Every structure is written in structure tokens, then in C-alpha cells.
Amino acid sequence: MKALKLDHVGIAVENLEESLKLYSGLLGLDLAGTELVEEQKVRTAFLPIAGTELELLESTDPEGPIGKFIANRGPGVQHLAFRVDDIEAALAELKSSGIRLIDEKPRYGAGGARIAFLHPKSTGGVLVELCERKA
């Protein structure tokens, strides 16, 4: 498997509008759009920068993944996402190499991406997302 690029950095936030004041207003990043991803229980905002993006993630449910993350760790960097061209092949290769997977099969992510997460216990404590986007 070869990662094609750093697709985005996921940042858990308590309030999307307040966070946009910092990232878009004060830092001058353009907002590419927002999206409600009901399956993941989040509202997202994407801010492109230098060939990658920041993905701001606001929980819509305290029992969702971002809600639990913020309850346990507070707001901040939640994951790094790497673009791959074939997510099924990447997952199979990583699993056969002994990497612990959170997602055995891809699921729906923001922007129509197919995503899957690797367990931080297999990746040096970092939550890694694989992301496949069809252009």
C-alpha cells in the first residue's frame, strides 16, 4: 500500500461556528463547505490549505465518536487521513501485515469519500484514517 497524499487533518471542535471564526476568520482559510454526516454523528467543515484540508468535526450526539473523543480528551487533533487509490486493497494489505483495523470494510465519510480507520494501538497512538475519493 502506498499513501498518495495527506488528505486531511481531522480536528474535533466543540462549536463549529466558533471554530470557523478562528480558522476562516482570523487565519484567513477559505471554507469549502459544511456537511452533516448522520452516519458518523458529526457536522463537518472543510478548509483547504496547501494541497490538503483541515476537517473541523462537531459532534451531533454526545455518544458519537467525536462526542466521546471530546468528553475523554477535549477538543483538538483527532485523526490524520491519508488518501489511497484502492481502500479495500489497502485494508487487506494492512490487516495481513498485522495492523489492527477499526473498520474491516469502508464506510461513508464526508464529501462522498469512502473511509476506514486503523486502530491507534497499531499506529503509534495516532488515529489514522484511510480515504478513497473518486474524482
Secondary structure, 3 states (H helix, E strand, C coil): CCCCEEEEEEEEECCHHHHHHHHHHHCCCCCCEEEEEHHHCEEEEEEEECCEEEEEEEECCCCCHHHHHHHHHCCEEEEEEEECCCHHHHHHHHHHCCCCECCCCCEECHHHCEEEEECHHHCCCCCEEEEECCC
